[in-house]
């Protein structure tokens, strides 16, 4: 039968053969190295919600494609599909920052340069922040959990019904993918934040980074570790820098850009997912949920409880600030500074 017959292709397919004209283009084999390359590329340009698994990026699909293409042949739609597979959100959060876009972007680039510098020398880089306080008791915790019967919880979230409050202060080690949480029971103050960092260094840091002369802290612009808080700088000098002969560099994220701080989505996000749907009826329960948090990337979380009572409204005088050996960087000196031991 002539091959130019209009029905020939249809007939040969019904008996298990493929016509040369119907073969089409051969589909390219998948490149298994694309996904790891994309993950590495996004590592420094990712933000996320600490109370959910949503993440978002700063670069466009075109930029990501162009950066991948020198070694991997990939299209923008393929990059979009890979991002969806990695749980990135297509929605974009917009905030009215107190600083200009140019200042924000330049500070982000400066933070990345400081991170690369410390990681290249194998010095510790910690992303730090305090998570929102939680009432300890039989209170509703948003989310669902597989179980035979629902937990019975209080109808009202009155603080008077609580055993107390739990304030997690988190430290995320960028190099080792480890999280550390000091669970406070009092107030979220600069003293509480510095105590948490001191606990990390004395318990874990000095062994993991033996001989490291410097530490980089990535912190939000406000809160207990904000760039305007005098007590934060004073206590870093008094409790860490001088006693331990440890140089500490602090880089603050611009106002309104705290979601870009890695601790938010690399530590607090997984913790919130782990205890979702479970009432935090005791401090032991809360610590257990924090310590039991893991991710597919191998996150390990260590936690302790701090029952110290912290006073608020502590004033640091000008004379006390003269004891702080603070050196401000040329790039945005209000956000970037180094504390050095006083000899």
PyMOL commands that set and color helices and strands:
alter all, ss='L'
color gray80, all
select helices_A, chain A and resi 8-14+20-22+33-42+61-69+76-85+101-120+159-161+190-208+223-225+230-244+258-260+262-274+283-291+318-321
alter helices_A, ss='H'
color red, helices_A
select strands_A, chain A and resi 46-48+55-57+124-130+134-136+164-173+178-184+214-219+247-252+300-306+326-328+336-339
alter strands_A, ss='S'
color yellow, strands_A
deselect
rebuild
show_as cartoon
